[in-house]
Amino acid sequence: MADVELPADLLPLHVAAVRADRAMTTAREAGGDVEAAREEYLAAAAALEAHSFWEERRRAGDRHAFWQASFDAAKAALDSAAA
């Protein structure tokens, strides 16, 4: 994994998915419109999953490790922006 980097265009996609997931959780906890938030999440998740990088990682057998790294980078980006 050390010799393969996450594509630069992947982070914004994962940030959008994490942001939408958080919005869905917030809506659920506040009794808000969970369905609208869910639709936003599904669209963001589909765009993220459609990135060609994931197919490459599936073939290489290391998709999970890269998914976790991408997820962690997205959470860190959102958390640092909120701080």
DRENDO-635515 format. One record per residue: residue number from 1; x, y, z of N, C-alpha, C, O in turn. Coordinates in steps of 0.02 Angstrom, whole numbers. Example, Ala and Ser with C-alpha at 12.3 -4.5 7.8 and 13.67 -1.06 7.14 Angstrom:
// DRENDO-635515
<site><i>1</i><n_px>660</n_px><n_py>-284</n_py><n_pz>390</n_pz><ca_px>615</ca_px><ca_py>-225</ca_py><ca_pz>390</ca_pz><c_px>660</c_px><c_py>-165</c_py><c_pz>390</c_pz><o_px>712</o_px><o_py>-166</o_py><o_pz>423</o_pz></site>
<site><i>2</i><n_px>642</n_px><n_py>-112</n_py><n_pz>354</n_pz><ca_px>684</ca_px><ca_py>-53</ca_py><ca_pz>357</ca_pz><c_px>645</c_px><c_py>2</c_py><c_pz>394</c_pz><o_px>670</o_px><o_py>57</o_py><o_pz>402</o_pz></site>
//
This chain:
// DRENDO-635515
<site><i>1</i><n_px>41</n_px><n_py>-60</n_py><n_pz>0</n_pz><ca_px>0</ca_px><ca_py>0</ca_py><ca_pz>0</ca_pz><c_px>43</c_px><c_py>63</c_py><c_pz>0</c_pz><o_px>21</o_px><o_py>115</o_py><o_pz>-23</o_pz></site>
<site><i>2</i><n_px>104</n_px><n_py>58</n_py><n_pz>25</n_pz><ca_px>147</ca_px><ca_py>116</ca_py><ca_pz>32</ca_pz><c_px>164</c_px><c_py>148</c_py><c_pz>-35</c_pz><o_px>176</o_px><o_py>208</o_py><o_pz>-38</o_pz></site>
<site><i>3</i><n_px>166</n_px><n_py>108</n_py><n_pz>-89</n_pz><ca_px>186</ca_px><ca_py>136</ca_py><ca_pz>-154</ca_pz><c_px>127</c_px><c_py>161</c_py><c_pz>-196</c_pz><o_px>136</o_px><o_py>185</o_py><o_pz>-251</o_pz></site>
<site><i>4</i><n_px>66</n_px><n_py>155</n_py><n_pz>-169</n_pz><ca_px>7</ca_px><ca_py>178</ca_py><ca_pz>-204</ca_pz><c_px>-25</c_px><c_py>233</c_py><c_pz>-162</c_pz><o_px>-39</o_px><o_py>224</o_py><o_pz>-103</o_pz></site>
<site><i>5</i><n_px>-37</n_px><n_py>290</n_py><n_pz>-194</n_pz><ca_px>-69</ca_px><ca_py>346</ca_py><ca_pz>-158</ca_pz><c_px>-142</c_px><c_py>352</c_py><c_pz>-178</c_pz><o_px>-162</o_px><o_py>329</o_py><o_pz>-232</o_pz></site>
<site><i>6</i><n_px>-180</n_px><n_py>382</n_py><n_pz>-134</n_pz><ca_px>-250</ca_px><ca_py>396</ca_py><ca_pz>-150</ca_pz><c_px>-252</c_px><c_py>451</c_py><c_pz>-204</c_pz><o_px>-216</o_px><o_py>500</o_py><o_pz>-198</o_pz></site>
<site><i>7</i><n_px>-293</n_px><n_py>443</n_py><n_pz>-255</n_pz><ca_px>-300</ca_px><ca_py>496</ca_py><ca_pz>-306</ca_pz><c_px>-326</c_px><c_py>561</c_py><c_pz>-274</c_pz><o_px>-369</o_px><o_py>559</o_py><o_pz>-230</o_pz></site>
<site><i>8</i><n_px>-302</n_px><n_py>616</n_py><n_pz>-298</n_pz><ca_px>-322</ca_px><ca_py>681</ca_py><ca_pz>-271</ca_pz><c_px>-397</c_px><c_py>694</c_py><c_pz>-278</c_pz><o_px>-427</o_px><o_py>727</o_py><o_pz>-236</o_pz></site>
<site><i>9</i><n_px>-427</n_px><n_py>668</n_py><n_pz>-332</n_pz><ca_px>-498</ca_px><ca_py>680</ca_py><ca_pz>-343</ca_pz><c_px>-543</c_px><c_py>635</c_py><c_pz>-302</c_pz><o_px>-604</o_px><o_py>640</o_py><o_pz>-305</o_pz></site>
<site><i>10</i><n_px>-513</n_px><n_py>590</n_py><n_pz>-263</n_pz><ca_px>-552</ca_px><ca_py>545</ca_py><ca_pz>-222</ca_pz><c_px>-574</c_px><c_py>578</c_py><c_pz>-156</c_pz><o_px>-630</o_px><o_py>565</o_py><o_pz>-133</o_pz></site>
<site><i>11</i><n_px>-532</n_px><n_py>619</n_py><n_pz>-127</n_pz><ca_px>-548</ca_px><ca_py>650</ca_py><ca_pz>-63</ca_pz><c_px>-613</c_px><c_py>690</c_py><c_pz>-64</c_pz><o_px>-654</o_px><o_py>682</o_py><o_pz>-19</o_pz></site>
<site><i>12</i><n_px>-624</n_px><n_py>733</n_py><n_pz>-113</n_pz><ca_px>-687</ca_px><ca_py>770</ca_py><ca_pz>-113</ca_pz><c_px>-749</c_px><c_py>724</c_py><c_pz>-117</c_pz><o_px>-801</o_px><o_py>740</o_py><o_pz>-89</o_pz></site>
<site><i>13</i><n_px>-742</n_px><n_py>669</n_py><n_pz>-152</n_pz><ca_px>-798</ca_px><ca_py>621</ca_py><ca_pz>-157</ca_pz><c_px>-811</c_px><c_py>589</c_py><c_pz>-89</c_pz><o_px>-869</o_px><o_py>581</o_py><o_pz>-69</o_pz></site>
<site><i>14</i><n_px>-758</n_px><n_py>570</n_py><n_pz>-55</n_pz><ca_px>-767</ca_px><ca_py>537</ca_py><ca_pz>10</ca_pz><c_px>-790</c_px><c_py>588</c_py><c_pz>62</c_pz><o_px>-830</o_px><o_py>571</o_py><o_pz>106</o_pz></site>
<site><i>15</i><n_px>-766</n_px><n_py>649</n_py><n_pz>58</n_pz><ca_px>-790</ca_px><ca_py>702</ca_py><ca_pz>104</ca_pz><c_px>-865</c_px><c_py>713</c_py><c_pz>94</c_pz><o_px>-901</o_px><o_py>719</o_py><o_pz>143</o_pz></site>
<site><i>16</i><n_px>-887</n_px><n_py>715</n_py><n_pz>32</n_pz><ca_px>-959</ca_px><ca_py>724</ca_py><ca_pz>19</ca_pz><c_px>-999</c_px><c_py>667</c_py><c_pz>48</c_pz><o_px>-1053</o_px><o_py>678</o_py><o_pz>75</o_pz></site>
<site><i>17</i><n_px>-974</n_px><n_py>606</n_py><n_pz>43</n_pz><ca_px>-1011</ca_px><ca_py>548</ca_py><ca_pz>70</ca_pz><c_px>-1013</c_px><c_py>551</c_py><c_pz>147</c_pz><o_px>-1065</o_px><o_py>537</o_py><o_pz>176</o_pz></site>
<site><i>18</i><n_px>-957</n_px><n_py>567</n_py><n_pz>178</n_pz><ca_px>-956</ca_px><ca_py>571</ca_py><ca_pz>251</ca_pz><c_px>-1000</c_px><c_py>629</c_py><c_pz>275</c_pz><o_px>-1037</o_px><o_py>622</o_py><o_pz>324</o_pz></site>
<site><i>19</i><n_px>-997</n_px><n_py>685</n_py><n_pz>240</n_pz><ca_px>-1039</ca_px><ca_py>742</ca_py><ca_pz>259</ca_pz><c_px>-1113</c_px><c_py>724</c_py><c_pz>253</c_pz><o_px>-1153</o_px><o_py>741</o_py><o_pz>297</o_pz></site>
<site><i>20</i><n_px>-1131</n_px><n_py>689</n_py><n_pz>200</n_pz><ca_px>-1201</ca_px><ca_py>669</ca_py><ca_pz>190</ca_pz><c_px>-1222</c_px><c_py>618</c_py><c_pz>243</c_pz><o_px>-1278</o_px><o_py>620</o_py><o_pz>267</o_pz></site>
<site><i>21</i><n_px>-1177</n_px><n_py>573</n_py><n_pz>261</n_pz><ca_px>-1192</ca_px><ca_py>524</ca_py><ca_pz>314</ca_pz><c_px>-1203</c_px><c_py>560</c_py><c_pz>380</c_pz><o_px>-1250</o_px><o_py>543</o_py><o_pz>417</o_pz></site>
<site><i>22</i><n_px>-1162</n_px><n_py>608</n_py><n_pz>395</n_pz><ca_px>-1171</ca_px><ca_py>647</ca_py><ca_pz>457</ca_pz><c_px>-1237</c_px><c_py>686</c_py><c_pz>456</c_pz><o_px>-1270</o_px><o_py>691</o_py><o_pz>507</o_pz></site>
<site><i>23</i><n_px>-1255</n_px><n_py>713</n_py><n_pz>399</n_pz><ca_px>-1318</ca_px><ca_py>750</ca_py><ca_pz>393</ca_pz><c_px>-1377</c_px><c_py>703</c_py><c_pz>403</c_pz><o_px>-1427</o_px><o_py>723</o_py><o_pz>433</o_pz></site>
<site><i>24</i><n_px>-1371</n_px><n_py>642</n_py><n_pz>378</n_pz><ca_px>-1425</ca_px><ca_py>594</ca_py><ca_pz>387</ca_pz><c_px>-1433</c_px><c_py>577</c_py><c_pz>461</c_pz><o_px>-1489</o_px><o_py>572</o_py><o_pz>487</o_pz></site>
<site><i>25</i><n_px>-1377</n_px><n_py>567</n_py><n_pz>496</n_pz><ca_px>-1379</ca_px><ca_py>553</ca_py><ca_pz>567</ca_pz><c_px>-1409</c_px><c_py>611</c_py><c_pz>606</c_pz><o_px>-1450</o_px><o_py>601</o_py><o_pz>650</o_pz></site>
<site><i>26</i><n_px>-1389</n_px><n_py>672</n_py><n_pz>589</n_pz><ca_px>-1415</ca_px><ca_py>732</ca_py><ca_pz>621</ca_pz><c_px>-1490</c_px><c_py>738</c_py><c_pz>610</c_pz><o_px>-1527</o_px><o_py>753</o_py><o_pz>656</o_pz></site>
<site><i>27</i><n_px>-1512</n_px><n_py>726</n_py><n_pz>549</n_pz><ca_px>-1584</ca_px><ca_py>730</ca_py><ca_pz>533</ca_pz><c_px>-1623</c_px><c_py>678</c_py><c_pz>573</c_pz><o_px>-1677</o_px><o_py>692</o_py><o_pz>599</o_pz></site>
<site><i>28</i><n_px>-1596</n_px><n_py>618</n_py><n_pz>578</n_pz><ca_px>-1629</ca_px><ca_py>565</ca_py><ca_pz>615</ca_pz><c_px>-1635</c_px><c_py>584</c_py><c_pz>689</c_pz><o_px>-1688</o_px><o_py>576</o_py><o_pz>719</o_pz></site>
<site><i>29</i><n_px>-1580</n_px><n_py>609</n_py><n_pz>718</n_pz><ca_px>-1580</ca_px><ca_py>627</ca_py><ca_pz>789</ca_pz><c_px>-1625</c_px><c_py>686</c_py><c_pz>803</c_pz><o_px>-1653</o_px><o_py>691</o_py><o_pz>858</o_pz></site>
<site><i>30</i><n_px>-1633</n_px><n_py>731</n_py><n_pz>755</n_pz><ca_px>-1675</ca_px><ca_py>791</ca_py><ca_pz>764</ca_pz><c_px>-1747</c_px><c_py>780</c_py><c_pz>743</c_pz><o_px>-1788</o_px><o_py>826</o_py><o_pz>748</o_pz></site>
<site><i>31</i><n_px>-1763</n_px><n_py>721</n_py><n_pz>718</n_pz><ca_px>-1830</ca_px><ca_py>708</ca_py><ca_pz>695</ca_pz><c_px>-1845</c_px><c_py>743</c_py><c_pz>629</c_pz><o_px>-1903</o_px><o_py>758</o_py><o_pz>614</o_pz></site>
<site><i>32</i><n_px>-1792</n_px><n_py>757</n_py><n_pz>591</n_pz><ca_px>-1800</ca_px><ca_py>793</ca_py><ca_pz>528</ca_pz><c_px>-1814</c_px><c_py>747</c_py><c_pz>469</c_pz><o_px>-1834</o_px><o_py>690</o_py><o_pz>477</o_pz></site>
<site><i>33</i><n_px>-1803</n_px><n_py>774</n_py><n_pz>409</n_pz><ca_px>-1816</ca_px><ca_py>739</ca_py><ca_pz>347</ca_pz><c_px>-1759</c_px><c_py>691</c_py><c_pz>331</c_pz><o_px>-1713</o_px><o_py>707</o_py><o_pz>294</o_pz></site>
<site><i>34</i><n_px>-1765</n_px><n_py>631</n_py><n_pz>359</n_pz><ca_px>-1713</ca_px><ca_py>581</ca_py><ca_pz>349</ca_pz><c_px>-1711</c_px><c_py>557</c_py><c_pz>277</c_pz><o_px>-1657</o_px><o_py>542</o_py><o_pz>250</o_pz></site>
<site><i>35</i><n_px>-1768</n_px><n_py>554</n_py><n_pz>244</n_pz><ca_px>-1770</ca_px><ca_py>528</ca_py><ca_pz>175</ca_pz><c_px>-1731</c_px><c_py>573</c_py><c_pz>128</c_pz><o_px>-1694</o_px><o_py>548</o_py><o_pz>85</o_pz></site>
<site><i>36</i><n_px>-1737</n_px><n_py>638</n_py><n_pz>135</n_pz><ca_px>-1699</ca_px><ca_py>684</ca_py><ca_pz>92</ca_pz><c_px>-1624</c_px><c_py>676</c_py><c_pz>105</c_pz><o_px>-1583</o_px><o_py>675</o_py><o_pz>59</o_pz></site>
<site><i>37</i><n_px>-1606</n_px><n_py>671</n_py><n_pz>168</n_pz><ca_px>-1535</ca_px><ca_py>662</ca_py><ca_pz>186</ca_pz><c_px>-1510</c_px><c_py>595</c_py><c_pz>161</c_pz><o_px>-1453</o_px><o_py>590</o_py><o_pz>138</o_pz></site>
<site><i>38</i><n_px>-1551</n_px><n_py>545</n_py><n_pz>164</n_pz><ca_px>-1533</ca_px><ca_py>478</ca_py><ca_pz>139</ca_pz><c_px>-1520</c_px><c_py>480</c_py><c_pz>64</c_pz><o_px>-1473</o_px><o_py>450</o_py><o_pz>40</o_pz></site>
<site><i>39</i><n_px>-1563</n_px><n_py>515</n_py><n_pz>28</n_pz><ca_px>-1554</ca_px><ca_py>520</ca_py><ca_pz>-45</ca_pz><c_px>-1488</c_px><c_py>555</c_py><c_pz>-62</c_pz><o_px>-1453</o_px><o_py>535</o_py><o_pz>-108</o_pz></site>
<site><i>40</i><n_px>-1472</n_px><n_py>607</n_py><n_pz>-24</n_pz><ca_px>-1408</ca_px><ca_py>642</ca_py><ca_pz>-34</ca_pz><c_px>-1350</c_px><c_py>595</c_py><c_pz>-20</c_pz><o_px>-1301</o_px><o_py>594</o_py><o_pz>-57</o_pz></site>
<site><i>41</i><n_px>-1355</n_px><n_py>557</n_py><n_pz>33</n_pz><ca_px>-1303</ca_px><ca_py>509</ca_py><ca_pz>51</ca_pz><c_px>-1294</c_px><c_py>456</c_py><c_pz>-4</c_pz><o_px>-1238</o_px><o_py>441</o_py><o_pz>-24</o_pz></site>
<site><i>42</i><n_px>-1350</n_px><n_py>429</n_py><n_pz>-28</n_pz><ca_px>-1346</ca_px><ca_py>377</ca_py><ca_pz>-79</ca_pz><c_px>-1313</c_px><c_py>403</c_py><c_pz>-143</c_pz><o_px>-1274</o_px><o_py>368</o_py><o_pz>-175</o_pz></site>
<site><i>43</i><n_px>-1328</n_px><n_py>465</n_py><n_pz>-161</n_pz><ca_px>-1298</ca_px><ca_py>495</ca_py><ca_pz>-221</ca_pz><c_px>-1223</c_px><c_py>505</c_py><c_pz>-211</c_pz><o_px>-1183</o_px><o_py>491</o_py><o_pz>-256</o_pz></site>
<site><i>44</i><n_px>-1204</n_px><n_py>529</n_py><n_pz>-152</n_pz><ca_px>-1133</ca_px><ca_py>540</ca_py><ca_pz>-137</ca_pz><c_px>-1095</c_px><c_py>474</c_py><c_pz>-134</c_pz><o_px>-1040</o_px><o_py>468</o_py><o_pz>-160</o_pz></site>
<site><i>45</i><n_px>-1126</n_px><n_py>424</n_py><n_pz>-103</n_pz><ca_px>-1094</ca_px><ca_py>358</ca_py><ca_pz>-98</ca_pz><c_px>-1086</c_px><c_py>326</c_py><c_pz>-167</c_pz><o_px>-1035</o_px><o_py>294</o_py><o_pz>-181</o_pz></site>
<site><i>46</i><n_px>-1136</n_px><n_py>333</n_py><n_pz>-209</n_pz><ca_px>-1132</ca_px><ca_py>305</ca_py><ca_pz>-277</ca_pz><c_px>-1076</c_px><c_py>338</c_py><c_pz>-317</c_pz><o_px>-1039</o_px><o_py>304</o_py><o_pz>-353</o_pz></site>
<site><i>47</i><n_px>-1070</n_px><n_py>404</n_py><n_pz>-311</n_pz><ca_px>-1016</ca_px><ca_py>439</ca_py><ca_pz>-346</ca_pz><c_px>-948</c_px><c_py>416</c_py><c_pz>-321</c_pz><o_px>-901</o_px><o_py>406</o_py><o_pz>-360</o_pz></site>
<site><i>48</i><n_px>-942</n_px><n_py>408</n_py><n_pz>-256</n_pz><ca_px>-879</ca_px><ca_py>384</ca_py><ca_pz>-227</ca_pz><c_px>-863</c_px><c_py>314</c_py><c_pz>-252</c_pz><o_px>-807</o_px><o_py>300</o_py><o_pz>-273</o_pz></site>
<site><i>49</i><n_px>-911</n_px><n_py>270</n_py><n_pz>-248</n_pz><ca_px>-901</ca_px><ca_py>200</ca_py><ca_pz>-267</ca_pz><c_px>-885</c_px><c_py>194</c_py><c_pz>-342</c_pz><o_px>-852</o_px><o_py>146</o_py><o_pz>-362</o_pz></site>
<site><i>50</i><n_px>-909</n_px><n_py>239</n_py><n_pz>-383</n_pz><ca_px>-899</ca_px><ca_py>236</ca_py><ca_pz>-455</ca_pz><c_px>-828</c_px><c_py>255</c_py><c_pz>-476</c_pz><o_px>-809</o_px><o_py>245</o_py><o_pz>-534</o_pz></site>
<site><i>51</i><n_px>-789</n_px><n_py>283</n_py><n_pz>-431</n_pz><ca_px>-721</ca_px><ca_py>304</ca_py><ca_pz>-449</ca_pz><c_px>-681</c_px><c_py>243</c_py><c_pz>-472</c_pz><o_px>-683</o_px><o_py>190</o_py><o_pz>-439</o_pz></site>
<site><i>52</i><n_px>-645</n_px><n_py>249</n_py><n_pz>-526</n_pz><ca_px>-608</ca_px><ca_py>193</ca_py><ca_pz>-555</ca_pz><c_px>-554</c_px><c_py>165</c_py><c_pz>-508</c_pz><o_px>-534</o_px><o_py>107</o_py><o_pz>-516</o_pz></site>
<site><i>53</i><n_px>-531</n_px><n_py>204</n_py><n_pz>-461</n_pz><ca_px>-480</ca_px><ca_py>182</ca_py><ca_pz>-414</ca_pz><c_px>-502</c_px><c_py>119</c_py><c_pz>-377</c_pz><o_px>-462</o_px><o_py>75</o_py><o_pz>-364</o_pz></site>
<site><i>54</i><n_px>-567</n_px><n_py>115</n_py><n_pz>-360</n_pz><ca_px>-591</ca_px><ca_py>58</ca_py><ca_pz>-320</ca_pz><c_px>-587</c_px><c_py>-7</c_py><c_pz>-358</c_pz><o_px>-573</o_px><o_py>-60</o_py><o_pz>-329</o_pz></site>
<site><i>55</i><n_px>-599</n_px><n_py>-5</n_py><n_pz>-422</n_pz><ca_px>-593</ca_px><ca_py>-67</ca_py><ca_pz>-462</ca_pz><c_px>-521</c_px><c_py>-90</c_py><c_pz>-463</c_pz><o_px>-507</o_px><o_py>-150</o_py><o_pz>-458</o_pz></site>
<site><i>56</i><n_px>-475</n_px><n_py>-43</n_py><n_pz>-470</n_pz><ca_px>-404</ca_px><ca_py>-61</ca_py><ca_pz>-469</ca_pz><c_px>-386</c_px><c_py>-94</c_py><c_pz>-403</c_pz><o_px>-350</o_px><o_py>-144</o_py><o_pz>-401</o_pz></site>
<site><i>57</i><n_px>-411</n_px><n_py>-66</n_py><n_pz>-349</n_pz><ca_px>-396</ca_px><ca_py>-92</ca_py><ca_pz>-282</ca_pz><c_px>-429</c_px><c_py>-160</c_py><c_pz>-271</c_pz><o_px>-401</o_px><o_py>-203</o_py><o_pz>-237</o_pz></site>
<site><i>58</i><n_px>-489</n_px><n_py>-170</n_py><n_pz>-299</n_pz><ca_px>-522</ca_px><ca_py>-235</ca_py><ca_pz>-294</ca_pz><c_px>-478</c_px><c_py>-289</c_py><c_pz>-327</c_pz><o_px>-466</o_px><o_py>-343</o_py><o_pz>-299</o_pz></site>
<site><i>59</i><n_px>-454</n_px><n_py>-273</n_py><n_pz>-387</n_pz><ca_px>-412</ca_px><ca_py>-320</ca_py><ca_pz>-424</ca_pz><c_px>-348</c_px><c_py>-335</c_py><c_pz>-385</c_pz><o_px>-323</o_px><o_py>-391</o_py><o_pz>-386</o_pz></site>
<site><i>60</i><n_px>-321</n_px><n_py>-285</n_py><n_pz>-352</n_pz><ca_px>-259</ca_px><ca_py>-293</ca_py><ca_pz>-314</ca_pz><c_px>-271</c_px><c_py>-327</c_py><c_pz>-246</c_pz><o_px>-224</o_px><o_py>-349</o_py><o_pz>-214</o_pz></site>
<site><i>61</i><n_px>-334</n_px><n_py>-331</n_py><n_pz>-225</n_pz><ca_px>-350</ca_px><ca_py>-364</ca_py><ca_pz>-162</ca_pz><c_px>-339</c_px><c_py>-322</c_py><c_pz>-100</c_pz><o_px>-337</o_px><o_py>-348</o_py><o_pz>-45</o_pz></site>
<site><i>62</i><n_px>-332</n_px><n_py>-256</n_py><n_pz>-109</n_pz><ca_px>-319</ca_px><ca_py>-214</ca_py><ca_pz>-50</ca_pz><c_px>-369</c_px><c_py>-156</c_py><c_pz>-44</c_pz><o_px>-354</o_px><o_py>-104</o_py><o_pz>-15</o_pz></site>
<site><i>63</i><n_px>-428</n_px><n_py>-166</n_py><n_pz>-72</n_pz><ca_px>-478</ca_px><ca_py>-113</ca_py><ca_pz>-72</ca_pz><c_px>-496</c_px><c_py>-90</c_py><c_pz>-1</c_pz><o_px>-501</o_px><o_py>-30</o_py><o_pz>11</o_pz></site>
<site><i>64</i><n_px>-504</n_px><n_py>-137</n_py><n_pz>45</n_pz><ca_px>-525</ca_px><ca_py>-118</ca_py><ca_pz>112</ca_pz><c_px>-476</c_px><c_py>-70</c_py><c_pz>146</c_pz><o_px>-496</o_px><o_py>-21</o_py><o_pz>176</o_pz></site>
<site><i>65</i><n_px>-412</n_px><n_py>-85</n_py><n_pz>140</n_pz><ca_px>-361</ca_px><ca_py>-42</ca_py><ca_pz>171</ca_pz><c_px>-363</c_px><c_py>28</c_py><c_pz>142</c_pz><o_px>-357</o_px><o_py>78</o_py><o_pz>178</o_pz></site>
<site><i>66</i><n_px>-371</n_px><n_py>32</n_py><n_pz>76</n_pz><ca_px>-374</ca_px><ca_py>98</ca_py><ca_pz>45</ca_pz><c_px>-439</c_px><c_py>134</c_py><c_pz>61</c_pz><o_px>-440</o_px><o_py>195</o_py><o_pz>69</o_pz></site>
<site><i>67</i><n_px>-494</n_px><n_py>96</n_py><n_pz>66</n_pz><ca_px>-558</ca_px><ca_py>126</ca_py><ca_pz>85</ca_pz><c_px>-552</c_px><c_py>157</c_py><c_pz>154</c_pz><o_px>-574</o_px><o_py>214</o_py><o_pz>165</o_pz></site>
<site><i>68</i><n_px>-522</n_px><n_py>121</n_py><n_pz>200</n_pz><ca_px>-514</ca_px><ca_py>147</ca_py><ca_pz>268</ca_pz><c_px>-470</c_px><c_py>209</c_py><c_pz>268</c_pz><o_px>-485</o_px><o_py>257</o_py><o_pz>304</o_pz></site>
<site><i>69</i><n_px>-416</n_px><n_py>208</n_py><n_pz>230</n_pz><ca_px>-371</ca_px><ca_py>266</ca_py><ca_pz>226</ca_pz><c_px>-408</c_px><c_py>326</c_py><c_pz>197</c_pz><o_px>-400</o_px><o_py>383</o_py><o_pz>221</o_pz></site>
<site><i>70</i><n_px>-448</n_px><n_py>315</n_py><n_pz>146</n_pz><ca_px>-486</ca_px><ca_py>369</ca_py><ca_pz>115</ca_pz><c_px>-539</c_px><c_py>396</c_py><c_pz>163</c_pz><o_px>-549</o_px><o_py>456</o_py><o_pz>169</o_pz></site>
<site><i>71</i><n_px>-573</n_px><n_py>350</n_py><n_pz>198</n_pz><ca_px>-623</ca_px><ca_py>370</ca_py><ca_pz>247</ca_pz><c_px>-591</c_px><c_py>411</c_py><c_pz>303</c_pz><o_px>-618</o_px><o_py>462</o_py><o_pz>323</o_pz></site>
<site><i>72</i><n_px>-535</n_px><n_py>388</n_py><n_pz>328</n_pz><ca_px>-500</ca_px><ca_py>424</ca_py><ca_pz>382</ca_pz><c_px>-479</c_px><c_py>494</c_py><c_pz>359</c_pz><o_px>-484</o_px><o_py>542</o_py><o_pz>396</o_pz></site>
<site><i>73</i><n_px>-455</n_px><n_py>499</n_py><n_pz>297</n_pz><ca_px>-435</ca_px><ca_py>564</ca_py><ca_pz>270</ca_pz><c_px>-495</c_px><c_py>610</c_py><c_pz>263</c_pz><o_px>-490</o_px><o_py>670</o_py><o_pz>276</o_pz></site>
<site><i>74</i><n_px>-551</n_px><n_py>583</n_py><n_pz>242</n_pz><ca_px>-612</ca_px><ca_py>624</ca_py><ca_pz>235</ca_pz><c_px>-636</c_px><c_py>648</c_py><c_pz>303</c_pz><o_px>-654</o_px><o_py>707</o_py><o_pz>310</o_pz></site>
<site><i>75</i><n_px>-637</n_px><n_py>604</n_py><n_pz>353</n_pz><ca_px>-658</ca_px><ca_py>625</ca_py><ca_pz>420</ca_pz><c_px>-611</c_px><c_py>678</c_py><c_pz>447</c_pz><o_px>-634</o_px><o_py>728</o_py><o_pz>476</o_pz></site>
<site><i>76</i><n_px>-546</n_px><n_py>669</n_py><n_pz>437</n_pz><ca_px>-497</ca_px><ca_py>719</ca_py><ca_pz>461</ca_pz><c_px>-508</c_px><c_py>786</c_py><c_pz>427</c_pz><o_px>-503</o_px><o_py>838</o_py><o_pz>459</o_pz></site>
<site><i>77</i><n_px>-521</n_px><n_py>785</n_py><n_pz>362</n_pz><ca_px>-532</ca_px><ca_py>848</ca_py><ca_pz>326</ca_pz><c_px>-594</c_px><c_py>884</c_py><c_pz>352</c_pz><o_px>-592</o_px><o_py>945</o_py><o_pz>362</o_pz></site>
<site><i>78</i><n_px>-648</n_px><n_py>847</n_py><n_pz>364</n_pz><ca_px>-708</ca_px><ca_py>878</ca_py><ca_pz>391</ca_pz><c_px>-699</c_px><c_py>903</c_py><c_pz>462</c_pz><o_px>-721</o_px><o_py>957</o_py><o_pz>479</o_pz></site>
<site><i>79</i><n_px>-666</n_px><n_py>863</n_py><n_pz>503</n_pz><ca_px>-656</ca_px><ca_py>881</ca_py><ca_pz>573</ca_pz><c_px>-609</c_px><c_py>942</c_py><c_pz>579</c_pz><o_px>-620</o_px><o_py>984</o_py><o_pz>622</o_pz></site>
<site><i>80</i><n_px>-558</n_px><n_py>946</n_py><n_pz>537</n_pz><ca_px>-514</ca_px><ca_py>1003</ca_py><ca_pz>540</ca_pz><c_px>-547</c_px><c_py>1067</c_py><c_pz>514</c_pz><o_px>-532</o_px><o_py>1121</o_py><o_pz>538</o_pz></site>
<site><i>81</i><n_px>-593</n_px><n_py>1059</n_py><n_pz>467</n_pz><ca_px>-630</ca_px><ca_py>1117</ca_py><ca_pz>441</ca_pz><c_px>-679</c_px><c_py>1143</c_py><c_pz>494</c_pz><o_px>-693</o_px><o_py>1203</o_py><o_pz>496</o_pz></site>
<site><i>82</i><n_px>-704</n_px><n_py>1098</n_py><n_pz>535</n_pz><ca_px>-752</ca_px><ca_py>1117</ca_py><ca_pz>588</ca_pz><c_px>-718</c_px><c_py>1149</c_py><c_pz>647</c_pz><o_px>-749</o_px><o_py>1185</o_py><o_pz>686</o_pz></site>
<site><i>83</i><n_px>-653</n_px><n_py>1135</n_py><n_pz>655</n_pz><ca_px>-617</ca_px><ca_py>1161</ca_py><ca_pz>714</ca_pz><c_px>-598</c_px><c_py>1233</c_py><c_pz>708</c_pz><o_px>-568</o_px><o_py>1261</o_py><o_pz>754</o_pz></site>
//
